[in-house]
Amino acid sequence: MRVYARAPGKAIICGEHFVVHGSYALAAALNRTVICCVTDHPKLEILSENLGIVSRPPDEVPSELKAITLSVEHALERSANPGGMRLVIRSDIPVASGLGSSAAVAVASVAAATRYAGIKVKPEELAELAMVSERMIHGNPSGIDIEVSLRGGVILFKRGEGSYPVSLPSPLELILASEKGGRKTSEMIERFRRKKDRAPSLFEGLVKASSTMSKVAADALKDGDSERLGSILTFFHMVLMGFDLSTQQLNEMVDEALGGGCVGAKMTGAGGGGSIVCLPYPSRGREVIGKLESKGYKAFSVSIPQEGLQVWEEKD
């Protein structure tokens, strides 16, 4: 028997970083996914096809697979006799780009491993098992990446409170574009947190403002009001720039997008490099992608909402 699990990446539409400190944030699942396949094997073996490396705990665990190996091991502890398995990870989500690659890997890996081992887990339990990996990689993540990957669609999320699905009157096109590289999410979270130490009252006021604007953005999505949503995206980019989380290249990408047919654009994710999310005017998506690609950036279109985690079995 083979067990497969597919989980999507994510784009935070607005509220990143602030969400770690209690703000609502708005995020959408992408049509870029991680697929994990589990088959029989004498011992636990985790293979990343993209990286070309294998984890064979406890003696052979590459640093790149240490976090996901720990999550899977924690999940399998729930079985009295889990046995061995080979878990193969395949991903088409750009790594270190702010698009939720590590969360999708964690969700899909834990889901496939537990199904294969016959372990029943509730969605909230699966999320907590996946967070083992996320905490090891990112330090103090809010959990929004895991929640989007698990639930799919578009969600309004608040740490400690959970997520609320946001319904759209019709599918919405977003453009994602990425630059090479990017700093570690944990480093950018710490950079953001240090601003709180310098001006705690101002910081708290901005967290409240972010929360309010994220809820307004969710209402704009429900109403199909692209002008309102686009304005919020661009404003959030300027705020994150003020926190020294953007880069000159990300700023140039946003400028190109706004000048090339977008009603709004901003960096998405932790920052320090990575990706931008853009809301194009109707019928101008290809034009925006072409302009960004002409400048050497990788760009693609995504129609939201997308499905969340899917798990299925196939007989050999």
N, C-alpha and C positions, 0 to 999 in steps of 0.2 A: 504494500500500500504506500502511496505517496500522499502527503498532505501539503497543500499550497496555501499561502496567505499573501494577500496584496493589500498594501496600505499607501495612501497618497501623501505627498508632500503638502506644504502649506505656504500661503502668503499672508502675512499680517497686513491687513488693510490700514489699520490705525491703532495706536495704543501700545506699541511695543516699548519695552523698558518700563514704562509707567505701570504696566500690568503686574510686574514683579512686586510693586509697592502698593497694590490694592486697587488700581484703576481697572475699569472695564476695558476690553480690547476687542476688536473686530477682526476676524480671520476667515479665510476660505481655503478649502481643499483644492489641490491642483490635479491636473491630469498627467502629472509626472509621479511615478510610483516606485515602490520597492516590492519585489516579489521574492518570497522565501519558499523553498521546497525542502521538505524533510523526508528522508528515506532511512531504511534500516542500516545500522552500522554497529559494530561491537561496542564502541565507546562513543562518548560525545565528541563530535567534530564539527566545527563551524568554519565554513569556507566563504570568503568574499571574492566573487568572480571579478568584480571591478578592480579590487586592489591586488588580486592574485596572491593572497595569503591565507593561511589556515591556522585555526586555534584548536589545539588538542590539550585541554586541561587535564591535570594540573601543571604539567611540566612545560608545555609549549604553547604560550599565550602571547602573541604579538601585542605590542602596546596599542595598535590601532583597533584591535578586537577585544581588548581587556574589558571594556564597559559592557558590550553586548554579551560577552561570555558570562559575566557576572549576573546579568539580568536573566539569562536563560537558566543558569544554574540555580538561582533563587526560585524560578518558576518550577523547575523539576523537583525541587525539595518537597513539593506538595504531593508527590507520588511516592507510595511505599516501595515501588519497584519500577522506576522509569525506564530502565534499560538504556541502551545506547541509541544514537541516531546521528545522521549526517545532515546538517542544516546548511543549505547553499543560499547565499544572498546575492540577488541581482538588483541593480538600481539604475534608473535613468534620471535621478534627481542630482543636479550639480552639488558636489560636496563643498562645504564651507561657504555657502552662498546665501544663507539666510532663508532657505526654502524648506527647512524641516527634514533634511536627510536623515540625521541621527534618530529623530523621533519615529520616522516611518520605518527605519530598520528595526528599532526596538519593538514597536507595536507588531509588525509582521513576524518577527522572529519569535517573540513570546507566544503569539497566537498560534503559529504553526507548531511550535514545540509542545505546547500544552495539549493541543488537539491530538497530536500524534501519540502522546503519552497517556491519553485518556483522562486528562485532568480538566474538570469543569471549572471555569472561572467566569465570574460576572464581569461586565465591562469595567466597572470601577476597580475591580481587583486586577484586571489586565493592565489598566492604566497605571496602577501603583507599581506593578512589576516592571513595566517599561520605564517608569521614572527612576528605577535603580540605575539604569544606564545613563539617563539624561542628567541625573545629579552628579554622576562621576565625571561626565564630560563637561558640563556647563556650570557646575557649582551650585547655583541657586536659581534654577529655572522656575517659571511660573506654572508650567504644566499645560500651557495653551497649545504647544506643538503636538503633544501627545493627544490632547482632546480632539483637535481637528483631524489628525490622522485616524483616530478611532471612529469618530462620529461622521466625518465627511460634511459636505454642504458648506454653509456659511454659519458661523456661530458668534454670538456675543458672549464673552468669557470673563469671569472674575475669579481670581485666585481664592480658594477656600469656599467658593459658592457654586462653582460649576459653570456649565454652558447652557445657552439658550439658542435654539435654532432660529435663524432669520430666513423667512420665506421671501422669495423674489417673484415679482409679477411675470418675469420672463428671464431666460438665460442672459447672463451678463458677460461680455468679453473684457478680459483684462490682458495686458501685455506685461510679461516679465522679461527683464534683461539683466545680464550678469557680467561683472568684470572678473578677472582672474584674481584668485587669492582672497584675503580677508583675515582679520584677526580673530582670535578665539573668542567665542561668545562669553566665556567666563571673565575675560579681561575687559570686555566692553560693559558687562553688567557692573563690574567693580568700578569702572570709570564713571558710569552714571551714578552709582551709589555715593561716590565721594562728593558729588554736587549737593547731596542732602546734608552732609556734614557742614558744608560751608554756609548754607542758607536754608535751614530746616523749614521755616514757615513758608518761604517762597516755594520751596520744593513741594510741600504739602498742598499748596494752592494749585500748583501745576498738575499734580496727580488728580485733584478733583476736576480741574478743567479738562484733562485728558479723558476722564471717565464720562463727563458730560458730552464731549464731542464725539466719543466713540458711540454713545447711544444715539446721538443725532445722525451719525453716519449710518447706523443700522436702520433708522427710520427712513433715511434717504434711499437706501437699498430697497426697502419695502415699498416705497412710493415710486420707485423708478426715476428718482430725481438725480440725474447724473451731474448736473451743474453744482448742486449742493454737495454731493459726495466728492466731486473733483476738487472743489475749493478746500474741503477738509483735508484731503490727501496732501495737497501742496503746502498748506499751513503746517501740518505735522512735520513735513520735511524741514521746513525752516526751524521749527522748534528743536528737532533732533540735531540739526546743524549747530544750534546754539549750545548744545550739550557736548559738542566736539565728537559726535558719533559718526558723522558722514565723512567723506573724503572728497578731494578735488575731482576725482574721476566720477564718483557717484553724483556730485553736483552737476557735472557736465552732462551726464546721462539724463538726469532729470530735465535739464535745460533743453537738450535735444528733443526729448519726448514732448515737452510742452510746446516747443516751436514746430514740431513735426506732426501735430494732429491729436494731441491729448488734452482733455479738459482738466486733468489733474495727474500728478505723479509725485512719488516720494521713495526714499530708501525703504527697504523692508527687512525686518529681522534685526540682528544685533548691531550691524554697522561695522565701521572700520574697514569697509570693502564689502563685497557681496553683490546684492541685487537691488533693483528698483521695481516697484509695481506701478503700472500706468493705466489710466482709464481713458481709452481713445474715444474720440467723437464717433458717432455711427458711421460705419463703412470706411473708416480710416485706419483700421488695425493693420492691414498689410503695408500701408504707407509708413506707419510708425515703425514697424519691424524693419522695413527696408532701410529707413534712415539710420536706425540704431546699428544695424548690421554693417552699413557702409562706413561706420566709425570704428568697426572692429569688435563690437560687443555681440554676445550671444543673446538672441531675443526669440521669444516664442509667445504664441497666443494661447490663452486658456479660457474655456467657457465654464462658468460656474453656475449652479453648484455641481460638484463632483461627488461620487460615492465615497464612503469611508471604508473601513476594514472589511474585507471579504475573505472567507476561509472555505476551502472545499477539499474533497478527497478524490483520488483516482486510484483504481486498482492497477497493479503491475500487469 
